[in-house]
């Protein structure tokens, strides 16, 4: 695992990608600090983090697009599979390398609240609590991007799909206001999601039966809920979209509330998508 991590770190820093990532994040942090903490004279550094969180839409695809897509395109993933390490260790090694690349600029960002506290009244627990939430947000989004990279051999396609996914996560809560809250609207949206999930399961397992079984089980569950109490489906999709939004949970920290459930949710997202990465690589390992 650590050998994979060291190799990935070498690739990131030799290709300048890590430097571009860190510089981009720190430049926007400086701009946000200038806007909120200096010009507007706000003592809340968490406002800066809320401002720069939008950069994840660009930074996450930049960092994750090559993590597995490049390996698959160059067929070097077969070399990885021949090493005496498990697929889980490969995934964790690559994810830890990305985490280090992200952690370096975050540690530099930690200097900002302390520095501002020397010249004003800054509530440090809130500022550093928001930085922790910012770190978890970035890691959870990177786990999503890593999974997308596991599904294709094209880095540009991986970056494009990941960017769309990041945009959806960023505007998920806003889009929820425009989604139909009727029972029929919820049924249509759930049907689309069930079919998409079935397609993903089929892609990961290469089994039509597994994909069909997932679709039938979920469709049966939805039908049971509908016939038991159709009112339960009203406003279901908008509520789910609001709850799924990683950015919405992060903004509770920006607003000065330390929400432990948001961190647990981020951690759950990381574990879930890393698990999907392992399953995607396992399928390629034994079928490729």
C-alpha positions in Angstrom: 0.0 0.0 0.0 2.7 2.5 1.0 4.8 1.6 -2.1 1.8 2.5 -4.3 1.3 5.7 -2.3 5.0 6.7 -2.8 4.8 5.9 -6.5 1.7 8.0 -6.9 3.2 10.9 -4.9 6.2 10.8 -7.2 3.9 11.0 -10.2 1.9 13.9 -8.8 4.9 16.0 -7.9 7.0 15.1 -11.0 4.1 16.1 -13.3 3.6 19.4 -11.6 -0.1 18.5 -11.0 0.3 18.6 -7.2 1.9 22.1 -7.4 -0.9 23.4 -9.7 -3.5 21.9 -7.4 -1.9 23.5 -4.3 -1.2 26.9 -5.9 -4.8 27.1 -7.3 -6.3 26.4 -3.9 -4.0 28.8 -2.0 -4.5 31.6 -4.6 -8.3 31.4 -4.1 -7.8 31.2 -0.4 -5.8 34.4 -0.5 -8.5 36.1 -2.7 -11.2 35.0 -0.3 -9.2 36.2 2.7 -8.7 39.6 1.0 -12.4 39.9 0.2 -13.9 38.8 3.6 -11.3 39.1 6.3 -9.4 42.3 5.1 -11.7 44.4 2.9 -15.0 43.4 4.5 -13.3 43.2 8.0 -15.1 39.9 8.9 -13.4 37.9 11.6 -15.0 34.6 10.3 -12.4 32.7 8.3 -15.1 30.0 7.6 -16.6 32.5 5.1 -13.4 32.1 3.1 -13.7 28.3 3.1 -17.3 28.6 1.9 -16.1 30.9 -0.9 -13.2 28.5 -2.1 -15.3 25.3 -1.8 -16.5 26.0 -5.4 -13.0 25.4 -6.6 -13.5 21.6 -6.0 -15.6 21.6 -9.2 -12.3 22.1 -11.1 -9.7 20.8 -8.7 -11.2 17.3 -8.0 -11.4 16.3 -11.7 -7.9 17.7 -12.2 -6.5 15.5 -9.4 -8.5 12.3 -9.9 -8.8 12.0 -13.7 -5.6 10.0 -14.2 -5.6 8.0 -11.0 -6.9 4.8 -12.7 -7.9 5.9 -16.2 -4.2 6.4 -17.1 -3.3 3.0 -15.7 -6.0 1.3 -17.8 -5.2 3.2 -21.0 -1.5 2.3 -20.7 -2.2 -1.2 -19.5 0.0 -0.7 -16.4 -2.9 -1.7 -14.2 -2.0 -5.3 -15.1 1.4 -4.7 -13.7 -0.2 -3.5 -10.5 -2.4 -6.6 -10.3 0.7 -8.8 -10.7 2.2 -7.3 -7.5 1.8 -9.2 -4.2 -0.7 -6.7 -2.9 -4.5 -6.7 -2.7 -6.8 -4.5 -4.8 -7.8 -2.8 -1.5 -4.2 -1.9 -0.9 -3.9 -0.5 -4.4 -7.0 1.7 -3.9 -6.0 2.9 -0.5 -2.5 3.6 -1.7 -3.7 5.8 -4.5 -6.3 7.5 -2.3 -3.8 8.3 0.4 -1.5 9.8 -2.2 -4.3 12.1 -3.3 -5.0 12.9 0.3 -1.4 14.0 1.0 -1.5 16.2 -2.1 -4.7 17.8 -0.7 -3.5 18.0 2.9 -0.3 20.0 2.1 -2.2 23.2 1.0 -4.8 22.6 3.8 -2.0 22.7 6.4 -0.8 26.0 4.9 -4.4 27.3 5.0 -4.4 26.5 8.8 -2.0 29.4 9.2 -4.5 32.0 8.1 -6.9 32.0 11.1 -3.9 32.0 13.6 -2.3 34.9 11.7 -5.5 36.9 11.6 -6.0 36.3 15.4 -2.8 38.2 16.0 -4.5 41.4 14.7 -8.1 40.9 15.6 -10.7 38.9 17.5 -11.0 35.5 15.6 -12.8 32.6 17.2 -10.3 29.9 16.4 -12.4 26.8 17.3 -15.0 27.7 14.6 -12.3 28.5 12.1 -10.4 25.3 12.6 -13.6 23.2 12.9 -14.5 24.5 9.4 -11.1 23.6 8.1 -11.6 20.0 9.3 -15.0 20.0 7.6 -13.4 21.4 4.4 -10.8 18.6 4.5 -13.5 15.9 4.9 -15.5 17.5 2.1 -12.5 17.4 -0.3 -11.7 13.8 0.6 -15.3 12.7 0.0 -15.4 14.4 -3.4 -12.0 12.9 -4.3 -13.3 9.4 -3.5 -16.2 10.1 -6.0 -13.7 11.3 -8.6 -11.5 8.2 -8.1 -14.5 5.9 -8.7 -15.3 7.8 -11.9 -11.7 7.3 -13.0 -12.0 3.5 -12.4 -14.9 3.3 -14.9 -13.1 4.6 -18.0 -9.8 4.5 -19.8 -10.1 8.2 -21.0 -8.7 10.8 -18.7 -10.7 13.6 -20.5 -13.9 11.5 -20.1 -13.2 10.9 -16.5 -12.6 14.6 -15.9 -15.8 15.6 -17.8 -18.0 13.1 -15.9 -16.4 14.1 -12.6 -16.9 17.8 -13.3 -20.6 17.1 -14.0 -20.9 15.1 -10.8 -19.2 17.9 -8.8 -21.6 20.5 -10.3 -24.5 18.3 -9.4 -23.3 18.0 -5.8 -22.7 21.7 -5.6 -26.1 22.7 -6.9 -28.0 19.6 -5.5 -29.8 21.6 -2.8 -30.7 24.4 -5.2 -32.0 21.9 -7.8 -34.2 20.3 -5.1 -36.4 23.4 -5.2 -37.2 22.8 -8.9 -37.9 19.1 -8.6 -41.5 17.9 -8.6 -42.7 17.1 -5.1 -45.8 15.1 -6.4 -46.1 11.4 -6.0 -45.9 10.9 -9.8 -42.8 13.1 -10.1 -41.1 11.1 -7.3 -42.0 7.8 -8.9 -40.5 8.9 -12.3 -37.3 10.1 -10.6 -37.0 7.0 -8.5 -37.5 4.8 -11.6 -34.6 6.6 -13.3 -32.4 6.2 -10.3 -33.2 2.5 -9.9 -32.3 1.9 -13.6 -29.1 3.8 -13.2 -28.2 1.8 -10.1 -29.0 -1.4 -11.9 -26.7 -0.3 -14.8 -23.9 0.5 -12.4 -24.2 -2.9 -10.7 -24.3 -4.6 -14.1 -21.1 -2.7 -15.1 -19.3 -3.6 -11.9 -20.3 -7.3 -11.8 -20.5 -8.0 -15.6 -23.7 -9.9 -14.7 -27.0 -9.1 -16.3 -28.7 -11.1 -13.7 -27.2 -9.1 -10.8 -28.3 -5.8 -12.4 -31.8 -7.1 -13.1 -32.1 -8.5 -9.6 -31.2 -5.1 -8.1 -33.7 -3.3 -10.3 -36.4 -5.8 -9.4 -35.8 -5.6 -5.7 -35.7 -1.9 -5.6 -38.8 -1.6 -7.8 -40.6 -4.0 -5.6 -39.7 -2.0 -2.5 -40.9 1.2 -4.1 -44.1 -0.4 -5.2 -44.7 -1.7 -1.7 -44.3 1.8 -0.3 -46.6 3.2 -2.9 -49.4 0.8 -2.2 -48.9 1.0 1.6 -49.0 4.8 1.8 -48.5 6.8 -1.4 -48.3 10.0 0.6 -44.9 8.9 1.8 -43.5 9.6 -1.7 -44.6 13.2 -1.7 -41.6 15.5 -1.6 -39.4 12.5 -1.2 -36.9 13.3 -4.0 -36.4 17.0 -3.0 -35.8 15.9 0.6 -33.3 13.2 -0.5 -31.5 15.6 -2.8 -31.1 18.1 0.1 -29.9 15.4 2.4 -27.4 14.0 -0.1 -25.7 17.4 -0.8 -22.2 17.3 0.7 -21.8 21.1 0.2 -25.0 21.8 2.2 -23.7 19.9 5.1 -20.4 21.7 4.9 -22.1 25.1 5.0 -23.4 24.3 8.5 -19.8 24.7 9.6 -19.5 27.9 7.6 -22.5 29.2 9.5 -20.7 28.5 12.8 -22.3 25.1 13.8 -20.0 22.1 14.4 -22.1 19.3 12.9 -20.6 15.9 13.8 -23.2 14.1 11.7 -21.9 15.9 8.6 -18.3 14.5 9.2 -19.8 11.0 9.8 -21.7 11.4 6.5 -18.5 12.5 4.6 -16.6 9.5 6.1 -19.4 7.2 5.0 -19.3 8.6 1.4 -15.5 8.0 1.4 -15.8 4.4 2.5 -18.7 3.7 0.1 -16.9 5.0 -3.0 -13.6 3.4 -2.1 -15.5 0.2 -1.8 -16.9 0.7 -5.3 -13.4 1.4 -6.6 -12.2 -1.9 -5.1 -15.1 -3.8 -6.8 -14.5 -2.1 -10.1 -10.8 -3.1 -10.0 -11.6 -6.6 -8.8 -13.8 -7.0 -11.9 -11.0 -5.8 -14.2 -8.4 -7.9 -12.3 -10.2 -11.2 -13.0 -11.9 -10.3 -16.3 -9.2 -8.2 -17.9 
